[in-house]
Every structure is written in structure tokens, then in C-alpha cells.
Amino acid sequence: MDHKVPVASDPNSLARAAIAGEQTALLKLVELLRHDVFRLAMRMLGHPADAEDAAQEALIQIVKSLSSFRGESSVRTWAFRIACRHYMRFRAGRYESMVEGFESIDRVMASYATFPPASFNEAETRILAEQVMSNCVSAILLALSRDERIAYSLAEVFGFSGPECAEILDIDEATFRKRLQRGREALESYMKKSCGLVNANNACRCARQIPVHLAYDFIRPDELLARRRAQPSKSAITPERLRELSEIERVACLYRDDVDGTPDSLLERVREFIGRGGLAALD
């Protein structure tokens, strides 16, 4: 089939065209879904390389399963269901394996006093501190169980309603609400007493934690600074923006933020799969 698919086609229309054999539609659909799929992987696993591996596998599963899409919900909701099921079974990420509850995060953060101060100029410090923020927010989320983590992410990061989240996770709404409540209360309680971005009375500051993240190899400054010269941060977090929000709203705002965006290599890897005959999986 060789008809043209308009760039503005909605996802469900693209899904139907892809099922009918239109490779252009399939590629466009993958391009539309990849950001959500990768962002959820980052929230579940914390490490960019682990998240990219998991997101690639999830996107390929979505491609392979597309012929089963019946249009009874949006293709986005349907794709989230596949991605969530995959991430719940995915191997423990390298950062996930390091986090053993909030106490382990406290121990790492408290170690800043044992390291010499970092020596960077103001612009470099701002870039490194922003990455510390991203790393730390991810680590705190990893202190939750996977059930709580995925419930919080679907509701607070991606904005799905309670019934939609229950459908995506294939659980009843009451179970979903309990998981969300446990995760939300744990995160908000911890960040209110620990994070300087959420509560200015807390001593912790992102810039102060730079030496810790360098010592643990959470940040590689030469690579990060070179990447930021080529691609500026996508973060929308500013002190002014946070001041406009309540403490509870600040927590959710930090988890909705996206510093690096989705790596281009993820789309290329899935395109290679489709180019090698992945479209045949729809037959």
C-alpha cells in the first residue's frame, strides 16, 4: 500500500493505517509514542541506558502487538498498558539496585561533607546542579515499590485519570487508589523534610551535592557539559516557577520535568527493527 499519510494524522488513525500495512504510518506512530514510553521507563528505572533498553523493547512489543489493537480505547492508553506490563517485569536497573529505601538516599546525601568542594564556574555549576536535581528526583522515586512508582507516574506525571490508570494496569480502581495514595504520601513526606526545592527550610541544595554525584560517578562532567553545549537542557524548573506552587504541587512538578528529553538513538533502533522486516509482525 502506497498512499500518503498526513503528518497531522491522529494516533488512532495512524494505528489503523499501520495495521493495514502502511509503514510510513507505523514509523510516525512510533515517533509519537516514543517520548511517553521513554519517560515512563526513566521514572521506573532511573538510569538513561537502562531506560533506553527497556523503552526499545517496549516499543518493539507495541509494534508486534499492534494488530491486536481494536480501537476500544486510545492507542496511547493501549500502548501504555503494554509498556507498563513490560517495565514491571524488566530487570532491576543499575540505580534501582542501589536504592534501598529513603534511608539509603539520606546516607548518600549526608556524605557531601566528606568530599572536597567542586571547582566549576557559575555556568558549569548551574548545569551540574540541574543534573543533580534530575538524578536525585529519580532516586527518590526509586525508593518506592514498583507498584507505587508506576501508579504515581501514571497519575501525576502523565495525567491519566483513576479509571484510566486502573485499566492500564489491569487492576480495580480501589487497588489503584491505594497504591497511588501510599506512593504519593511517601514521596511528599520525604521530600518535604529533605528537599530544598520543595521546602526552602531544608539544608539540602543541588549545588552542594555536586561533589557527591561526581564521587559516585552519577555525573561525568566533561560528557555532560559537552552534551549541554550541543543540546541545551529541556528543564522547565526555575526558582520562580517553584515559588508559585504549594509544596505538594512542587513534588509533582519535579517529576513532570524532563531535563534531557528522549534520545534520538531510541527512534533509530526501532526504525532499524521495522526496516529489517518488523512490519511483517503485524501480519
C-alpha positions in Angstrom: 0.0 0.0 0.0 1.5 3.3 -1.0 -1.0 6.0 0.0 0.3 9.1 1.8 -0.4 9.5 5.5 -0.8 13.2 6.6 1.7 14.3 9.2 -1.2 15.6 11.3 -3.0 12.2 11.4 -4.2 11.4 14.9 -2.6 8.3 16.6 -5.6 6.1 16.3 -5.8 6.8 12.5 -2.1 6.1 12.2 -2.6 2.8 14.1 -5.3 1.7 11.7 -3.2 2.6 8.7 -0.2 0.8 10.1 -2.3 -2.3 10.7 -3.3 -2.1 7.0 0.3 -2.3 6.0 1.4 1.4 5.8 5.0 1.6 7.0 5.0 5.4 7.0 2.1 5.4 9.4 3.9 2.9 11.7 7.0 5.0 11.8 5.0 8.1 12.6 3.1 6.3 15.3 6.3 5.1 16.9 7.7 8.6 16.7 4.6 9.9 18.6 4.7 7.2 21.3 8.4 7.1 22.0 8.5 10.1 24.3 5.9 8.7 26.7 7.4 5.3 26.5 10.9 6.5 27.3 9.8 9.0 30.0 7.9 6.2 31.8 11.0 4.0 31.6 13.1 6.7 33.1 10.7 7.1 36.0 10.6 3.3 36.6 14.4 2.6 36.2 16.2 5.9 36.8 19.2 5.3 34.5 19.2 6.6 30.9 20.8 3.5 29.4 18.5 1.1 31.3 15.5 3.2 30.3 16.5 3.3 26.6 16.9 -0.5 26.6 13.6 -1.0 28.2 11.8 1.5 26.0 13.2 0.0 22.9 11.9 -3.4 23.9 8.5 -1.9 24.9 8.2 -0.1 21.5 9.0 -3.3 19.6 6.4 -5.1 21.6 3.9 -2.4 20.7 4.8 -2.8 17.1 4.5 -6.6 17.3 1.1 -6.3 19.1 -0.4 -3.6 17.0 -2.6 -6.0 15.0 -4.4 -6.7 18.3 -5.4 -3.1 18.8 -9.2 -2.8 18.4 -9.7 0.9 18.9 -11.8 0.5 22.0 -9.5 3.0 23.8 -6.9 5.4 22.5 -3.8 3.8 21.1 -1.8 5.9 23.7 -3.6 4.2 26.5 -3.3 0.8 24.9 0.5 1.4 24.3 0.9 2.4 28.0 -0.6 -0.9 29.0 2.0 -2.8 27.1 4.8 -0.6 28.3 3.7 -0.8 31.9 3.5 -4.6 31.8 7.0 -4.8 30.3 8.5 -2.4 32.8 7.0 -4.2 35.8 8.9 -7.4 34.6 12.1 -5.7 33.5 15.3 -6.4 35.3 16.3 -4.1 38.2 18.1 -1.1 36.8 21.6 -0.2 38.0 20.3 2.8 40.0 17.3 0.9 41.2 19.5 -1.8 42.7 21.4 0.8 44.7 18.3 2.4 46.3 17.2 0.5 49.4 14.5 2.9 50.8 14.8 6.5 51.7 17.5 5.8 54.3 20.0 4.8 51.6 19.4 8.2 49.9 19.9 10.0 53.1 23.3 8.3 53.6 24.5 9.3 50.2 23.3 12.9 50.6 24.9 13.2 54.0 28.3 12.2 52.6 28.8 15.6 50.9 30.8 16.8 53.9 33.5 14.1 53.3 34.2 15.4 49.7 36.2 18.5 48.7 34.1 21.3 47.1 33.7 21.1 43.4 35.6 23.7 41.3 33.4 24.9 38.4 32.5 28.3 37.1 29.0 29.6 37.6 27.5 28.4 34.3 29.0 24.9 34.7 27.8 24.7 38.3 24.3 25.6 37.1 24.3 22.8 34.5 25.7 20.2 37.0 23.3 21.2 39.7 20.4 20.8 37.4 21.6 17.2 36.6 21.9 16.6 40.4 18.3 17.6 40.7 17.2 15.2 37.9 19.3 12.3 39.4 18.1 12.9 42.9 14.4 13.2 42.0 14.7 9.9 40.1 16.5 8.2 43.0 13.8 9.3 45.5 11.1 7.8 43.2 13.1 4.5 43.1 12.7 4.2 46.9 9.0 3.3 46.3 7.9 -0.2 45.3 7.4 -0.7 41.6 3.6 -0.9 42.1 3.6 2.5 43.9 6.1 4.0 41.4 4.1 3.2 38.3 0.8 4.3 39.9 2.3 7.6 40.9 3.9 8.1 37.5 0.7 7.4 35.5 -1.4 9.7 37.6 1.0 12.6 38.5 3.5 12.6 35.6 1.2 11.6 32.7 -2.1 12.8 34.0 -4.2 9.7 33.5 -7.5 9.5 35.5 -8.0 6.9 38.1 -10.2 4.7 35.8 -7.6 5.0 33.0 -4.8 4.0 35.3 -6.7 1.0 36.6 -7.4 0.0 33.0 -3.8 0.4 32.0 -2.5 -1.7 35.0 -5.4 -4.2 34.7 -6.4 -3.8 38.4 -9.5 -2.5 40.0 -9.8 1.2 40.9 -9.7 0.7 44.6 -6.4 -1.2 44.4 -5.0 1.6 42.2 -6.1 4.3 44.6 -4.4 2.6 47.5 -1.1 2.2 45.6 -1.3 5.9 44.5 -2.0 7.1 48.0 0.8 5.1 49.5 3.3 6.4 46.9 2.1 10.0 47.0 2.2 10.2 50.8 5.7 8.6 51.0 7.1 10.9 48.4 5.6 14.1 49.7 6.5 13.3 53.3 10.1 12.6 52.4 10.6 15.5 50.1 9.0 18.0 52.4 11.6 17.1 55.1 14.6 16.6 52.8 14.5 18.5 49.5 15.4 22.2 49.4 13.5 22.7 46.2 10.3 21.6 47.9 10.9 23.2 51.3 13.4 26.1 51.4 14.0 25.4 55.1 15.7 22.2 54.3 19.5 22.4 54.1 20.0 20.2 51.0 20.9 22.1 47.9 21.6 20.7 44.4 24.9 22.5 44.0 26.1 21.2 47.4 25.5 17.7 46.2 27.7 18.0 43.1 30.8 16.5 44.7 28.8 13.5 45.9 27.4 12.8 42.4 30.9 13.1 40.9 32.4 10.7 43.5 29.7 8.1 42.8 30.1 8.6 39.1 26.4 9.7 38.8 27.7 12.7 36.8 30.5 12.8 34.3 31.1 16.5 34.0 33.1 16.5 30.7 30.4 14.4 28.9 27.5 16.4 30.5 29.0 19.8 29.7 29.7 18.8 26.1 26.2 17.5 25.7 24.7 20.7 27.0 26.8 22.7 24.6 25.3 20.7 21.8 21.8 20.3 23.2 20.5 22.7 25.9 18.5 21.4 28.8 14.8 20.9 28.3 14.1 21.5 32.0 11.3 23.9 32.8 12.1 24.1 36.5 13.0 27.6 37.8 13.0 29.1 41.3 10.3 31.5 40.2 8.1 28.7 39.0 8.5 26.6 42.2 7.7 29.7 44.4 4.3 29.9 42.7 3.4 26.3 43.7 2.5 24.7 47.0 4.8 22.1 48.5 2.6 19.3 47.2 2.5 20.8 43.7 6.3 21.2 43.7 6.8 17.5 44.2 4.6 16.6 41.2 6.2 19.4 39.2 9.7 18.0 39.7 8.6 14.6 38.4 6.9 16.0 35.3 10.2 17.8 34.4 12.3 16.4 31.6 15.9 17.5 31.5 17.3 15.5 28.6 14.3 14.5 26.5 14.1 11.3 24.5 17.4 10.1 22.9 17.3 10.1 19.1 19.1 6.7 19.2 15.9 5.1 20.6 13.9 6.0 17.4 16.8 4.9 15.2 16.9 1.5 16.9 13.2 0.9 16.4 13.4 2.1 12.9 16.1 -0.4 12.2 13.8 -3.2 13.6 11.0 -2.1 11.3 13.3 -1.8 8.3 14.6 -5.3 8.9 11.0 -6.6 8.5 9.4 -5.6 11.7 6.3 -4.7 9.7 5.8 -8.4 9.0 5.0 -8.9 12.7 1.6 -7.1 12.0 0.5 -9.8 9.6 
